[in-house]
């Protein structure tokens, strides 16, 4: 189906929206009593049903928004996004229980007064009899930053000991981030002069991975993505002084954005002078101090090794893909098995050393731009930010989960529509919807199908475009 600006594009988008809403309604009803009432086979079949339904619908809607009138398309996108948001917020978490862990950590602080960086859930006296606690993350300390841990305490305190209300509050927090991120993406695309701002709005609001992983299953990565979108929006305004504190706040949720603070410092220095740059850095430091103060009292007893081990687990990543390829070769050629440990160390070392070299190279590019009169622009900072985060999350990290794309998608949508990096992030985000199926546990196949194939598609597109003859 093809639509032009004069053939009722928003009308076709309404049909796509209605069909998509039916899928989310079916999901909400299917899991109304929780996933445990179904066998694994039924859950798997249903996961394939909604995955193979939502992805074509999302693609068809994307093409319609590309070709529709801006204002009409934007109104339809926002209306149906509100419907999707309501349905997914009401959906019982069915794939991941991470949000149960958020409740555990908050209740551990509110009810038992424990610092979750020092004590595990298993060390809570009689935790099995507490109706607010679930069997999740029993033996490891909280893996998140101080801001999220503090936020979890506040949300659980508002829940007042009602588990279902507390779960709803966490989901409503994500829904608020969903709405704010959409507004920032829309306004940012308009300020940057994108040809079709509604396309960026649609790509975020109707994205099935965002709705399923971050609203239905409640993952907190959308909060980081929201703050990165806010930082990008601030880059386009006169309020760029606040970019650094916002990135510090994102780092205090999850640690990866810490890599971006030096780049933001250089940008503010270039645009507003060194006084503004260090004022922003000072505000960020004050924020970090205020947020971390409740937890740093016994910092010497932090279980840093356990936190590090959790962060470096090998799961669904390029590291996982390569080591599983080697292990399968070792099954065919048994003498290779004795070198598995050495190969694992080699892969890990190569990826991390390669990332350091990559960072050094990008730093040289940025410093060269910094010395030029107009070289370190907001667009340059956005590109470097998304590039660094993409390489870190999709290539270097030993642990990669589909919901991590909630961090990358919002900032990527600030890039130009045809930018290869934006295309890659959007494609991977869509492909990662299949992580809700058995692909999540299909080692080798998962990374190949959900990261390497999108990378190959983008590579072929870029190669084809560069080979095309240019108009005179």
The 8 nearest C-alpha neighbors of each residue, nearest first, counted from 0:
[[1, 2, 59, 63, 11, 62, 3, 60],
 [0, 2, 3, 63, 62, 66, 8, 6],
 [3, 1, 8, 6, 66, 63, 0, 4],
 [2, 4, 5, 6, 66, 67, 8, 1],
 [3, 5, 67, 68, 6, 66, 8, 2],
 [4, 6, 3, 7, 8, 2, 67, 68],
 [7, 5, 3, 4, 2, 8, 67, 10],
 [6, 8, 10, 9, 5, 11, 4, 2],
 [7, 9, 67, 11, 10, 2, 6, 63],
 [10, 8, 12, 72, 11, 7, 71, 13],
 [11, 9, 13, 7, 12, 8, 14, 75],
 [10, 12, 14, 8, 13, 9, 15, 7],
 [11, 13, 9, 15, 10, 14, 60, 16],
 [12, 14, 16, 10, 11, 15, 17, 9],
 [13, 15, 17, 11, 12, 16, 18, 10],
 [16, 14, 12, 18, 13, 17, 19, 60],
 [17, 15, 13, 19, 14, 18, 79, 12],
 [16, 18, 20, 14, 19, 15, 13, 21],
 [19, 17, 21, 15, 20, 16, 14, 22],
 [18, 20, 16, 22, 21, 17, 15, 23],
 [19, 21, 17, 23, 22, 18, 83, 24],
 [22, 20, 24, 18, 19, 23, 25, 17],
 [21, 23, 25, 19, 20, 24, 26, 49],
 [24, 22, 26, 20, 25, 21, 27, 86],
 [25, 23, 21, 27, 26, 22, 20, 86],
 [24, 26, 22, 28, 23, 27, 29, 21],
 [27, 25, 23, 29, 24, 28, 30, 22],
 [26, 28, 90, 24, 25, 30, 29, 31],
 [27, 29, 31, 25, 26, 30, 24, 90],
 [30, 28, 26, 27, 31, 25, 32, 33],
 [29, 31, 33, 32, 28, 27, 34, 91],
 [30, 32, 28, 33, 29, 27, 91, 90],
 [33, 31, 30, 34, 36, 91, 29, 35],
 [34, 32, 30, 31, 35, 91, 36, 93],
 [33, 35, 93, 36, 30, 37, 32, 42],
 [34, 36, 37, 33, 38, 32, 93, 39],
 [37, 35, 34, 33, 38, 32, 30, 42],
 [38, 36, 35, 34, 41, 42, 39, 40],
 [39, 37, 40, 41, 42, 36, 35, 34],
 [38, 40, 42, 41, 43, 37, 44, 35],
 [41, 39, 43, 38, 42, 44, 37, 45],
 [40, 42, 44, 38, 43, 39, 37, 45],
 [41, 43, 39, 45, 40, 44, 46, 37],
 [44, 42, 46, 40, 41, 45, 436, 39],
 [43, 45, 41, 47, 46, 42, 40, 48],
 [44, 46, 48, 42, 47, 43, 41, 49],
 [47, 45, 43, 48, 44, 49, 436, 50],
 [48, 46, 50, 44, 45, 49, 51, 43],
 [49, 47, 45, 46, 51, 50, 52, 44],
 [48, 50, 52, 46, 51, 47, 53, 45],
 [51, 49, 47, 53, 52, 48, 46, 54],
 [50, 52, 48, 49, 54, 47, 53, 55],
 [53, 51, 49, 50, 54, 55, 48, 56],
 [52, 54, 56, 50, 55, 49, 51, 57],
 [53, 55, 57, 56, 52, 51, 50, 58],
 [56, 54, 58, 57, 53, 52, 59, 51],
 [57, 55, 59, 53, 58, 54, 60, 15],
 [56, 58, 54, 60, 55, 59, 53, 61],
 [59, 57, 61, 55, 56, 60, 54, 62],
 [60, 58, 56, 62, 61, 57, 55, 63],
 [61, 59, 63, 57, 62, 58, 12, 56],
 [62, 60, 58, 64, 59, 63, 57, 65],
 [61, 63, 65, 59, 60, 64, 58, 66],
 [62, 64, 60, 66, 65, 61, 67, 8],
 [65, 63, 67, 61, 66, 62, 198, 72],
 [66, 64, 62, 63, 67, 61, 198, 195],
 [65, 67, 63, 3, 64, 4, 2, 62],
 [68, 66, 4, 8, 64, 63, 65, 3],
 [67, 69, 4, 71, 70, 72, 66, 8],
 [68, 70, 72, 71, 73, 197, 67, 195],
 [71, 69, 73, 72, 68, 74, 197, 67],
 [72, 70, 74, 73, 68, 69, 9, 75],
 [71, 73, 75, 9, 69, 70, 74, 68],
 [72, 74, 76, 70, 197, 75, 71, 69],
 [75, 73, 77, 71, 76, 72, 78, 70],
 [74, 76, 78, 72, 73, 77, 79, 71],
 [75, 77, 73, 74, 79, 78, 201, 80],
 [76, 78, 80, 74, 75, 79, 73, 81],
 [79, 77, 75, 81, 80, 76, 74, 82],
 [78, 80, 82, 81, 76, 77, 16, 83],
 [79, 81, 77, 83, 82, 78, 204, 84],
 [80, 82, 84, 79, 78, 83, 85, 77],
 [83, 81, 79, 85, 80, 84, 86, 78],
 [84, 82, 80, 86, 85, 81, 20, 87],
 [83, 85, 81, 87, 82, 86, 80, 88],
 [84, 86, 82, 88, 83, 87, 81, 89],
 [87, 85, 83, 89, 84, 88, 24, 23],
 [86, 88, 215, 90, 89, 84, 85, 214],
 [87, 89, 85, 214, 215, 90, 86, 170],
 [88, 90, 86, 87, 85, 91, 27, 215],
 [91, 89, 27, 87, 215, 88, 92, 86],
 [90, 92, 33, 30, 93, 31, 89, 215],
 [93, 91, 216, 215, 94, 90, 95, 96],
 [92, 94, 34, 91, 95, 216, 33, 30],
 [93, 95, 92, 435, 216, 96, 34, 212],
 [96, 94, 97, 93, 216, 92, 98, 212],
 [95, 97, 99, 98, 100, 92, 94, 135],
 [98, 96, 100, 99, 95, 101, 218, 217],
 [97, 99, 101, 100, 96, 217, 218, 102],
 [100, 98, 102, 96, 97, 101, 103, 133],
 [99, 101, 103, 97, 98, 102, 135, 104],
 [102, 100, 98, 104, 99, 103, 151, 105],
 [101, 103, 99, 105, 100, 104, 106, 155],
 [102, 104, 100, 106, 132, 101, 105, 107],
 [105, 103, 107, 101, 102, 106, 100, 115],
 [104, 106, 152, 151, 102, 108, 107, 155],
 [107, 105, 109, 108, 103, 110, 104, 102],
 [106, 108, 104, 111, 105, 110, 109, 113],
 [107, 109, 112, 113, 106, 105, 111, 110],
 [110, 108, 106, 112, 107, 111, 105, 152],
 [109, 111, 106, 107, 108, 112, 113, 105],
 [110, 112, 107, 113, 108, 109, 106, 123],
 [113, 111, 108, 109, 110, 107, 114, 106],
 [114, 112, 108, 111, 107, 115, 118, 117],
 [113, 115, 116, 117, 118, 108, 294, 112],
 [116, 114, 118, 117, 141, 140, 113, 119],
 [117, 115, 140, 114, 301, 141, 118, 302],
 [118, 116, 115, 301, 114, 302, 300, 140],
 [119, 117, 115, 116, 122, 114, 140, 120],
 [120, 118, 140, 121, 138, 122, 139, 137],
 [119, 121, 137, 122, 123, 138, 118, 136],
 [120, 122, 137, 119, 123, 138, 126, 124],
 [123, 121, 120, 119, 124, 118, 126, 138],
 [122, 124, 120, 126, 121, 125, 119, 107],
 [125, 123, 126, 122, 121, 127, 111, 120],
 [124, 126, 127, 128, 123, 129, 122, 121],
 [125, 127, 129, 128, 123, 124, 132, 121],
 [128, 126, 125, 129, 132, 133, 130, 134],
 [127, 129, 126, 125, 130, 132, 131, 124],
 [128, 130, 126, 131, 127, 132, 125, 133],
 [131, 129, 132, 128, 162, 133, 127, 126],
 [130, 132, 129, 162, 160, 133, 106, 103],
 [133, 131, 103, 130, 129, 126, 134, 127],
 [132, 134, 135, 99, 131, 103, 100, 130],
 [135, 133, 137, 132, 136, 127, 100, 99],
 [134, 136, 137, 100, 133, 99, 96, 97],
 [137, 135, 138, 139, 100, 134, 120, 140],
 [138, 136, 120, 121, 135, 139, 119, 134],
 [137, 139, 119, 136, 121, 120, 140, 122],
 [138, 140, 119, 136, 137, 305, 141, 306],
 [141, 139, 119, 116, 115, 142, 118, 306],
 [140, 142, 115, 116, 143, 139, 104, 306],
 [143, 141, 306, 140, 144, 309, 310, 139],
 [144, 142, 253, 141, 252, 147, 148, 145],
 [143, 145, 251, 252, 253, 146, 147, 148],
 [144, 146, 148, 251, 291, 147, 149, 290],
 [147, 145, 251, 149, 252, 148, 144, 290],
 [146, 148, 150, 252, 149, 145, 144, 151],
 [149, 147, 151, 145, 150, 146, 152, 144],
 [148, 150, 146, 152, 147, 151, 145, 153],
 [149, 151, 147, 153, 152, 148, 146, 154],
 [152, 150, 105, 148, 154, 149, 153, 147],
 [151, 153, 105, 149, 155, 150, 154, 156],
 [152, 154, 156, 150, 151, 155, 157, 149],
 [155, 153, 157, 151, 156, 152, 150, 158],
 [156, 154, 158, 152, 157, 105, 153, 165],
 [155, 157, 153, 158, 154, 159, 152, 109],
 [158, 156, 154, 155, 159, 153, 165, 168],
 [159, 157, 165, 155, 156, 161, 160, 164],
 [158, 160, 157, 156, 161, 155, 165, 164],
 [159, 161, 158, 162, 131, 155, 156, 165],
 [162, 160, 164, 158, 159, 163, 165, 131],
 [161, 163, 165, 164, 131, 160, 166, 158],
 [164, 162, 166, 165, 161, 167, 158, 168],
 [163, 165, 167, 161, 166, 162, 158, 168],
 [164, 166, 158, 168, 162, 167, 163, 155],
 [165, 167, 163, 169, 164, 168, 162, 170],
 [166, 168, 164, 170, 165, 169, 171, 163],
 [167, 169, 171, 165, 170, 166, 172, 164],
 [170, 168, 172, 166, 171, 167, 165, 173],
 [169, 171, 167, 173, 172, 168, 217, 88],
 [170, 172, 174, 168, 173, 169, 167, 175],
 [171, 173, 169, 175, 170, 174, 168, 176],
 [174, 172, 176, 170, 171, 175, 177, 214],
 [173, 175, 171, 177, 176, 172, 170, 178],
 [174, 176, 172, 178, 177, 173, 171, 179],
 [177, 175, 173, 179, 174, 178, 180, 225],
 [178, 176, 174, 180, 175, 179, 173, 181],
 [177, 179, 181, 175, 176, 180, 174, 182],
 [180, 178, 176, 182, 181, 177, 175, 183],
 [179, 181, 225, 183, 177, 182, 178, 176],
 [180, 182, 184, 178, 179, 183, 200, 185],
 [181, 183, 185, 179, 180, 184, 186, 178],
 [182, 184, 180, 186, 185, 181, 187, 179],
 [183, 185, 187, 181, 182, 186, 188, 180],
 [186, 184, 182, 188, 183, 187, 200, 196],
 [187, 185, 189, 183, 188, 184, 182, 190],
 [186, 188, 190, 184, 189, 232, 185, 183],
 [187, 189, 196, 191, 185, 193, 186, 190],
 [190, 188, 192, 186, 187, 191, 196, 193],
 [189, 191, 187, 192, 188, 186, 235, 193],
 [192, 190, 188, 189, 193, 187, 235, 413],
 [193, 191, 189, 190, 188, 194, 196, 187],
 [194, 192, 188, 195, 191, 196, 189, 415],
 [193, 195, 192, 196, 416, 189, 188, 415],
 [196, 194, 197, 198, 193, 69, 65, 199],
 [197, 195, 188, 198, 199, 193, 189, 185],
 [198, 196, 200, 73, 195, 199, 201, 69],
 [197, 199, 201, 196, 200, 195, 64, 202],
 [200, 198, 202, 196, 201, 197, 412, 203],
 [199, 201, 197, 198, 185, 203, 202, 181],
 [200, 202, 198, 204, 203, 199, 205, 197],
 [203, 201, 199, 200, 206, 205, 204, 198],
 [202, 204, 206, 201, 200, 205, 199, 181],
 [205, 203, 201, 206, 80, 202, 200, 181],
 [206, 204, 201, 203, 202, 207, 80, 57],
 [205, 207, 203, 209, 208, 204, 202, 210],
 [208, 206, 210, 209, 211, 205, 53, 432],
 [207, 209, 211, 432, 210, 206, 212, 429],
 [210, 208, 213, 207, 206, 212, 211, 405],
 [209, 211, 214, 207, 208, 213, 212, 215],
 [212, 210, 215, 208, 209, 214, 207, 213],
 [211, 213, 216, 209, 208, 210, 215, 402],
 [214, 212, 217, 218, 209, 216, 210, 211],
 [213, 215, 217, 210, 88, 87, 216, 211],
 [214, 216, 87, 211, 90, 88, 217, 92],
 [217, 215, 92, 212, 213, 214, 218, 95],
 [216, 218, 213, 214, 98, 215, 170, 212],
 [219, 217, 213, 220, 216, 212, 98, 97],
 [218, 220, 221, 222, 217, 213, 173, 223],
 [221, 219, 223, 222, 405, 406, 218, 403],
 [220, 222, 224, 405, 219, 223, 225, 406],
 [221, 223, 225, 220, 224, 219, 176, 226],
 [224, 222, 226, 220, 249, 225, 221, 406],
 [225, 223, 406, 221, 227, 222, 226, 409],
 [224, 226, 180, 222, 228, 223, 227, 176],
 [225, 227, 229, 223, 228, 224, 249, 230],
 [228, 226, 230, 224, 229, 225, 410, 231],
 [227, 229, 231, 225, 410, 226, 230, 409],
 [228, 230, 226, 232, 227, 231, 233, 225],
 [231, 229, 242, 227, 233, 228, 232, 245],
 [232, 230, 234, 228, 233, 229, 227, 381],
 [231, 233, 229, 234, 235, 187, 230, 228],
 [232, 234, 230, 239, 236, 235, 231, 238],
 [235, 233, 231, 239, 232, 236, 377, 230],
 [234, 236, 233, 232, 377, 231, 237, 190],
 [237, 235, 233, 238, 234, 239, 232, 190],
 [236, 238, 239, 235, 233, 234, 240, 271],
 [239, 237, 236, 240, 233, 241, 234, 242],
 [238, 240, 233, 234, 241, 242, 237, 236],
 [241, 239, 238, 279, 242, 275, 267, 276],
 [242, 240, 239, 244, 243, 238, 279, 245],
 [241, 243, 230, 245, 239, 240, 244, 233],
 [242, 244, 246, 245, 241, 279, 263, 280],
 [245, 243, 283, 247, 246, 241, 242, 282],
 [244, 246, 248, 242, 247, 243, 230, 241],
 [247, 245, 249, 243, 248, 244, 250, 242],
 [246, 248, 244, 250, 245, 249, 283, 243],
 [247, 249, 245, 251, 246, 250, 244, 252],
 [250, 248, 246, 252, 223, 251, 247, 226],
 [251, 249, 254, 247, 256, 253, 252, 257],
 [252, 250, 144, 146, 248, 249, 145, 253],
 [251, 253, 144, 147, 249, 250, 146, 143],
 [254, 252, 250, 144, 143, 251, 255, 249],
 [253, 255, 250, 256, 257, 251, 252, 144],
 [254, 256, 257, 253, 258, 250, 388, 391],
 [257, 255, 250, 258, 259, 254, 249, 246],
 [258, 256, 250, 259, 255, 260, 254, 247],
 [259, 257, 256, 260, 255, 261, 262, 387],
 [260, 258, 257, 256, 262, 261, 263, 384],
 [259, 261, 263, 262, 257, 258, 264, 243],
 [262, 260, 264, 263, 259, 265, 258, 257],
 [263, 261, 265, 264, 259, 260, 266, 380],
 [262, 264, 266, 260, 265, 261, 243, 267],
 [263, 265, 261, 267, 262, 266, 276, 268],
 [266, 264, 268, 262, 263, 267, 269, 261],
 [265, 267, 263, 269, 268, 264, 270, 262],
 [268, 266, 270, 276, 264, 269, 271, 265],
 [267, 269, 272, 273, 276, 265, 266, 271],
 [270, 268, 266, 267, 272, 271, 265, 369],
 [269, 271, 267, 268, 272, 266, 239, 265],
 [272, 270, 267, 268, 275, 269, 273, 276],
 [273, 271, 268, 274, 275, 269, 270, 276],
 [272, 274, 268, 276, 275, 277, 271, 267],
 [275, 273, 277, 276, 272, 278, 268, 271],
 [274, 276, 278, 273, 277, 272, 271, 279],
 [277, 275, 273, 268, 267, 279, 274, 278],
 [276, 278, 280, 279, 274, 275, 281, 273],
 [277, 279, 275, 281, 280, 276, 274, 282],
 [280, 278, 282, 276, 277, 281, 240, 243],
 [279, 281, 277, 283, 278, 282, 243, 284],
 [280, 282, 278, 284, 283, 279, 277, 285],
 [283, 281, 279, 285, 284, 280, 244, 286],
 [284, 282, 244, 280, 286, 281, 285, 247],
 [283, 285, 281, 287, 286, 282, 288, 280],
 [286, 284, 288, 282, 287, 283, 289, 281],
 [287, 285, 283, 289, 284, 288, 290, 282],
 [286, 288, 284, 290, 285, 289, 291, 283],
 [287, 289, 285, 291, 286, 290, 292, 284],
 [290, 288, 286, 292, 287, 291, 285, 293],
 [291, 289, 287, 288, 292, 146, 286, 145],
 [290, 292, 288, 145, 294, 293, 289, 287],
 [291, 293, 295, 294, 289, 290, 288, 296],
 [294, 292, 291, 295, 296, 290, 289, 149],
 [295, 293, 292, 291, 296, 114, 297, 298],
 [296, 294, 298, 292, 297, 293, 291, 299],
 [295, 297, 294, 298, 293, 292, 299, 291],
 [298, 296, 295, 299, 300, 294, 301, 117],
 [297, 299, 295, 301, 300, 296, 294, 117],
 [300, 298, 297, 301, 295, 296, 302, 303],
 [301, 299, 298, 297, 302, 117, 116, 303],
 [302, 300, 298, 117, 303, 116, 299, 297],
 [303, 301, 305, 304, 117, 300, 306, 116],
 [304, 302, 306, 305, 301, 307, 116, 300],
 [303, 305, 307, 306, 302, 308, 301, 309],
 [304, 306, 308, 307, 303, 302, 309, 139],
 [307, 305, 303, 309, 304, 308, 142, 310],
 [308, 306, 304, 310, 309, 305, 303, 311],
 [309, 307, 305, 311, 310, 306, 304, 312],
 [308, 310, 306, 307, 311, 312, 305, 142],
 [309, 311, 307, 308, 312, 306, 398, 142],
 [312, 310, 308, 309, 397, 307, 398, 313],
 [313, 311, 309, 398, 310, 397, 314, 308],
 [314, 312, 397, 398, 319, 311, 318, 316],
 [313, 315, 398, 316, 319, 399, 312, 397],
 [316, 314, 399, 319, 446, 398, 400, 445],
 [317, 315, 319, 399, 318, 398, 314, 397],
 [316, 318, 320, 319, 394, 321, 446, 315],
 [317, 319, 316, 321, 320, 397, 322, 346],
 [318, 320, 316, 317, 322, 321, 313, 314],
 [321, 319, 443, 317, 323, 318, 322, 316],
 [322, 320, 324, 318, 323, 319, 317, 325],
 [321, 323, 325, 319, 324, 320, 343, 326],
 [324, 322, 326, 325, 320, 321, 319, 327],
 [325, 323, 321, 327, 322, 326, 320, 328],
 [324, 326, 328, 322, 323, 327, 329, 321],
 [327, 325, 329, 323, 328, 324, 322, 330],
 [326, 328, 330, 324, 329, 325, 323, 331],
 [327, 329, 325, 331, 330, 326, 332, 324],
 [330, 328, 332, 335, 326, 336, 333, 327],
 [331, 329, 327, 328, 333, 332, 326, 336],
 [330, 332, 328, 329, 333, 327, 335, 326],
 [333, 331, 329, 330, 334, 335, 328, 336],
 [332, 334, 329, 335, 336, 330, 331, 337],
 [335, 333, 336, 332, 337, 329, 338, 330],
 [336, 334, 329, 333, 337, 338, 332, 339],
 [335, 337, 329, 338, 339, 334, 333, 326],
 [336, 338, 335, 339, 334, 340, 333, 341],
 [337, 339, 341, 336, 340, 335, 342, 334],
 [340, 338, 342, 336, 341, 337, 343, 326],
 [341, 339, 343, 342, 338, 344, 337, 345],
 [340, 342, 344, 338, 343, 339, 345, 337],
 [341, 343, 345, 339, 344, 340, 338, 346],
 [344, 342, 340, 346, 345, 341, 339, 322],
 [345, 343, 347, 341, 342, 346, 348, 340],
 [346, 344, 342, 348, 343, 347, 349, 341],
 [347, 345, 349, 343, 344, 348, 342, 350],
 [346, 348, 344, 350, 345, 349, 351, 343],
 [349, 347, 345, 351, 350, 346, 352, 344],
 [350, 348, 346, 352, 347, 351, 353, 345],
 [351, 349, 353, 347, 395, 348, 352, 354],
 [352, 350, 354, 348, 353, 349, 347, 355],
 [351, 353, 355, 349, 354, 350, 348, 356],
 [354, 352, 350, 356, 351, 355, 349, 357],
 [353, 355, 357, 351, 352, 356, 358, 350],
 [356, 354, 358, 352, 357, 353, 359, 351],
 [355, 357, 359, 353, 354, 358, 360, 352],
 [356, 358, 354, 360, 355, 359, 353, 361],
 [359, 357, 355, 361, 360, 356, 362, 354],
 [360, 358, 362, 356, 357, 361, 355, 363],
 [359, 361, 357, 363, 362, 358, 356, 364],
 [360, 362, 364, 358, 363, 359, 365, 357],
 [363, 361, 359, 365, 360, 364, 358, 366],
 [362, 364, 366, 360, 361, 365, 367, 359],
 [365, 363, 361, 367, 362, 366, 368, 360],
 [364, 366, 362, 368, 367, 363, 369, 361],
 [367, 365, 369, 363, 368, 364, 362, 370],
 [366, 368, 364, 365, 369, 370, 363, 371],
 [367, 369, 374, 365, 375, 371, 366, 370],
 [370, 368, 366, 375, 367, 371, 374, 365],
 [369, 371, 368, 367, 366, 372, 374, 375],
 [370, 372, 374, 368, 369, 373, 367, 375],
 [373, 371, 374, 370, 369, 375, 368, 269],
 [374, 372, 371, 375, 376, 368, 369, 370],
 [373, 375, 368, 371, 376, 372, 369, 370],
 [376, 374, 368, 369, 373, 379, 266, 377],
 [375, 377, 379, 378, 374, 380, 373, 266],
 [376, 378, 380, 379, 234, 381, 235, 375],
 [377, 379, 381, 376, 380, 382, 414, 375],
 [380, 378, 376, 382, 377, 381, 375, 383],
 [381, 379, 377, 383, 378, 382, 384, 376],
 [382, 380, 378, 384, 379, 383, 377, 385],
 [381, 383, 379, 385, 384, 380, 386, 378],
 [384, 382, 386, 380, 381, 385, 387, 379],
 [383, 385, 381, 387, 386, 382, 380, 388],
 [384, 386, 388, 382, 387, 383, 389, 411],
 [387, 385, 383, 389, 384, 388, 382, 390],
 [388, 386, 390, 384, 389, 385, 383, 391],
 [387, 389, 391, 385, 390, 386, 392, 384],
 [390, 388, 386, 392, 391, 387, 393, 385],
 [389, 391, 394, 387, 393, 388, 392, 386],
 [390, 392, 395, 388, 389, 394, 396, 393],
 [391, 393, 389, 396, 390, 394, 388, 395],
 [394, 392, 390, 389, 391, 395, 396, 399],
 [395, 393, 390, 391, 317, 392, 396, 316],
 [396, 394, 391, 350, 390, 392, 397, 393],
 [395, 397, 398, 392, 391, 394, 399, 393],
 [398, 396, 313, 318, 316, 311, 312, 395],
 [399, 397, 314, 313, 396, 316, 312, 315],
 [398, 400, 316, 315, 314, 396, 397, 392],
 [401, 399, 402, 403, 315, 398, 314, 316],
 [400, 402, 431, 403, 404, 434, 399, 432],
 [401, 403, 404, 400, 405, 212, 220, 218],
 [404, 402, 405, 401, 400, 406, 220, 399],
 [405, 403, 407, 406, 402, 428, 408, 401],
 [404, 406, 221, 403, 220, 407, 408, 402],
 [405, 407, 224, 404, 220, 223, 403, 408],
 [408, 406, 404, 405, 409, 410, 411, 224],
 [407, 409, 411, 405, 410, 404, 406, 424],
 [408, 410, 412, 411, 224, 228, 407, 184],
 [411, 409, 228, 412, 413, 408, 407, 227],
 [412, 410, 408, 421, 413, 409, 414, 385],
 [413, 411, 414, 410, 409, 199, 421, 408],
 [412, 414, 411, 410, 188, 187, 415, 184],
 [415, 413, 412, 411, 421, 416, 418, 382],
 [414, 416, 418, 417, 193, 413, 421, 412],
 [417, 415, 418, 414, 421, 193, 412, 422],
 [416, 418, 415, 419, 422, 421, 414, 420],
 [417, 419, 415, 421, 420, 416, 422, 414],
 [420, 418, 422, 421, 423, 417, 457, 461],
 [419, 421, 423, 422, 418, 424, 386, 411],
 [420, 422, 411, 424, 418, 423, 419, 425],
 [423, 421, 419, 425, 420, 424, 426, 418],
 [422, 424, 420, 426, 421, 425, 427, 419],
 [423, 425, 427, 421, 426, 422, 428, 420],
 [424, 426, 428, 422, 423, 427, 421, 429],
 [427, 425, 423, 429, 428, 424, 453, 422],
 [426, 428, 430, 424, 429, 425, 450, 453],
 [429, 427, 425, 431, 426, 430, 404, 424],
 [428, 430, 426, 427, 431, 432, 425, 208],
 [431, 429, 449, 427, 432, 428, 433, 426],
 [432, 430, 433, 401, 428, 434, 429, 449],
 [431, 433, 208, 434, 430, 429, 435, 50],
 [432, 434, 431, 435, 436, 430, 438, 50],
 [435, 433, 439, 431, 432, 436, 438, 401],
 [434, 436, 433, 432, 46, 94, 439, 437],
 [437, 435, 434, 438, 433, 46, 43, 439],
 [436, 438, 439, 440, 441, 435, 43, 434],
 [439, 437, 441, 445, 436, 434, 440, 433],
 [438, 440, 434, 437, 441, 445, 436, 435],
 [439, 441, 438, 437, 442, 445, 315, 434],
 [442, 440, 438, 444, 445, 439, 437, 443],
 [441, 443, 444, 445, 440, 320, 315, 323],
 [442, 444, 320, 445, 446, 447, 441, 323],
 [443, 445, 447, 442, 441, 446, 448, 438],
 [446, 444, 438, 448, 447, 441, 443, 442],
 [447, 445, 449, 450, 448, 444, 443, 315],
 [446, 448, 451, 444, 445, 449, 450, 443],
 [449, 447, 452, 445, 446, 444, 450, 451],
 [448, 450, 430, 446, 431, 445, 447, 427],
 [451, 449, 446, 453, 452, 427, 447, 448],
 [450, 452, 447, 454, 453, 455, 448, 449],
 [451, 453, 455, 448, 454, 450, 447, 456],
 [454, 452, 456, 455, 450, 451, 426, 427],
 [455, 453, 451, 457, 452, 456, 458, 450],
 [454, 456, 458, 452, 453, 457, 459, 451],
 [457, 455, 453, 459, 458, 454, 452, 460],
 [458, 456, 460, 454, 459, 455, 461, 423],
 [457, 459, 455, 461, 456, 460, 462, 454],
 [458, 460, 462, 456, 457, 461, 463, 455],
 [461, 459, 457, 463, 458, 462, 464, 456],
 [462, 460, 464, 458, 463, 459, 457, 465],
 [461, 463, 459, 465, 460, 464, 458, 466],
 [464, 462, 466, 460, 461, 465, 459, 467],
 [465, 463, 461, 467, 466, 462, 460, 468],
 [464, 466, 462, 463, 467, 461, 468, 460],
 [465, 467, 463, 464, 462, 468, 461, 469],
 [468, 466, 464, 465, 463, 469, 462, 470],
 [469, 467, 466, 470, 465, 464, 471, 463],
 [468, 470, 467, 471, 465, 466, 464, 463],
 [471, 469, 468, 467, 466, 465, 464, 463],
 [470, 469, 468, 467, 466, 465, 464, 463]]
